[in-house]
Amino acid sequence: MRFPVDDEVLSALHSLAFDVPGEVQPWAARLERHALTWVGAFDNDELIGFVQVCWDGGAHAFVLDTAVHPDHGRKGIGSQLVARAADEARAAGCEWLHVDYEPHLASFYLDSCGFRPTDAGLLKLR
């Protein structure tokens, strides 16, 4: 469920979760403009998990940026975030929830979150 987003905090979580150096991104503005919803997991007031759902305004929604702080991994937080995001997409009238993932995340999305594999295409733009 939507929560006030601090760009620095979410950028730091994203950097830690994906083990990449990162600069502060304009998360709040992007989410307000493009997301159907976003869901956070908190330990006290610390953001430890995040997922967003974008959509086409109709039947299709898309899971993006599933991130869990490495110190809180392997506790089911990510799959709970995705389940809550799916509930939100369903409540908005979406019929399908899509996700793209790297091969090492297949077990998470297919086994832990219940997605089914499909044929899909990808065109790299940059």
C-alpha positions as a Python dict, from the first residue, in 0.01 Angstrom:
ca = {
    (1, 'M'): (0, 0, 0),
    (2, 'R'): (124, 341, -83),
    (3, 'F'): (341, 519, 169),
    (4, 'P'): (529, 850, 153),
    (5, 'V'): (850, 784, -39),
    (6, 'D'): (1184, 940, 56),
    (7, 'D'): (1401, 935, -258),
    (8, 'E'): (1725, 895, -63),
    (9, 'V'): (1596, 608, 151),
    (10, 'L'): (1446, 413, -140),
    (11, 'S'): (1754, 474, -355),
    (12, 'A'): (1975, 338, -77),
    (13, 'L'): (1756, 27, -36),
    (14, 'H'): (1757, -32, -411),
    (15, 'S'): (2135, 1, -422),
    (16, 'L'): (2182, -247, -134),
    (17, 'A'): (1925, -498, -262),
    (18, 'F'): (2068, -507, -613),
    (19, 'D'): (2430, -473, -496),
    (20, 'V'): (2496, -184, -731),
    (21, 'P'): (2629, 162, -664),
    (22, 'G'): (2358, 413, -713),
    (23, 'E'): (2274, 776, -704),
    (24, 'V'): (1957, 921, -563),
    (25, 'Q'): (1670, 866, -804),
    (26, 'P'): (1343, 1064, -821),
    (27, 'W'): (1136, 770, -692),
    (28, 'A'): (847, 970, -546),
    (29, 'A'): (778, 1157, -870),
    (30, 'R'): (811, 842, -1083),
    (31, 'L'): (581, 641, -862),
    (32, 'E'): (315, 911, -852),
    (33, 'R'): (323, 939, -1229),
    (34, 'H'): (353, 575, -1338),
    (35, 'A'): (263, 333, -1060),
    (36, 'L'): (-72, 179, -985),
    (37, 'T'): (60, 122, -634),
    (38, 'W'): (369, 42, -432),
    (39, 'V'): (417, -157, -115),
    (40, 'G'): (682, -126, 153),
    (41, 'A'): (800, -346, 436),
    (42, 'F'): (925, -174, 749),
    (43, 'D'): (1121, -277, 1056),
    (44, 'N'): (1008, -13, 1303),
    (45, 'D'): (1040, 294, 1080),
    (46, 'E'): (1319, 157, 857),
    (47, 'L'): (1228, 68, 498),
    (48, 'I'): (1352, -290, 446),
    (49, 'G'): (1148, -396, 143),
    (50, 'F'): (976, -248, -158),
    (51, 'V'): (786, -340, -473),
    (52, 'Q'): (596, -131, -723),
    (53, 'V'): (318, -217, -966),
    (54, 'C'): (283, -27, -1293),
    (55, 'W'): (-8, -84, -1527),
    (56, 'D'): (-164, -11, -1861),
    (57, 'G'): (-479, 134, -1705),
    (58, 'G'): (-670, -182, -1790),
    (59, 'A'): (-616, -555, -1756),
    (60, 'H'): (-236, -568, -1730),
    (61, 'A'): (-14, -480, -1435),
    (62, 'F'): (361, -523, -1399),
    (63, 'V'): (576, -596, -1093),
    (64, 'L'): (892, -386, -1083),
    (65, 'D'): (1179, -321, -845),
    (66, 'T'): (1116, -594, -588),
    (67, 'A'): (1384, -519, -331),
    (68, 'V'): (1460, -648, 21),
    (69, 'H'): (1744, -523, 238),
    (70, 'P'): (2012, -796, 244),
    (71, 'D'): (2005, -809, 625),
    (72, 'H'): (1637, -910, 606),
    (73, 'G'): (1651, -1153, 315),
    (74, 'R'): (1526, -1512, 312),
    (75, 'K'): (1245, -1438, 560),
    (76, 'G'): (954, -1428, 315),
    (77, 'I'): (941, -1048, 300),
    (78, 'G'): (977, -1033, -79),
    (79, 'S'): (702, -1286, -145),
    (80, 'Q'): (473, -1108, 102),
    (81, 'L'): (538, -778, -77),
    (82, 'V'): (454, -934, -413),
    (83, 'A'): (137, -1095, -270),
    (84, 'R'): (19, -758, -135),
    (85, 'A'): (101, -595, -467),
    (86, 'A'): (-101, -865, -648),
    (87, 'D'): (-395, -800, -414),
    (88, 'E'): (-378, -428, -496),
    (89, 'A'): (-366, -497, -871),
    (90, 'R'): (-661, -737, -843),
    (91, 'A'): (-860, -480, -645),
    (92, 'A'): (-792, -223, -920),
    (93, 'G'): (-952, -459, -1173),
    (94, 'C'): (-638, -596, -1335),
    (95, 'E'): (-665, -944, -1485),
    (96, 'W'): (-296, -1019, -1536),
    (97, 'L'): (18, -948, -1332),
    (98, 'H'): (341, -970, -1531),
    (99, 'V'): (700, -988, -1410),
    (100, 'D'): (1036, -1002, -1583),
    (101, 'Y'): (1330, -1146, -1391),
    (102, 'E'): (1684, -1269, -1429),
    (103, 'P'): (1736, -1648, -1432),
    (104, 'H'): (1868, -1660, -1073),
    (105, 'L'): (1532, -1519, -953),
    (106, 'A'): (1315, -1784, -1125),
    (107, 'S'): (1264, -1986, -808),
    (108, 'F'): (1157, -1677, -616),
    (109, 'Y'): (897, -1563, -869),
    (110, 'L'): (777, -1907, -982),
    (111, 'D'): (791, -2107, -659),
    (112, 'S'): (756, -1846, -385),
    (113, 'C'): (524, -1600, -561),
    (114, 'G'): (321, -1832, -784),
    (115, 'F'): (396, -1685, -1127),
    (116, 'R'): (389, -1918, -1428),
    (117, 'P'): (660, -1912, -1694),
    (118, 'T'): (557, -1772, -2034),
    (119, 'D'): (716, -1693, -2364),
    (120, 'A'): (800, -1326, -2386),
    (121, 'G'): (1015, -1093, -2585),
    (122, 'L'): (1250, -813, -2490),
    (123, 'L'): (1397, -537, -2701),
    (124, 'K'): (1701, -357, -2557),
    (125, 'L'): (1670, 14, -2630),
    (126, 'R'): (2002, 138, -2488),
}
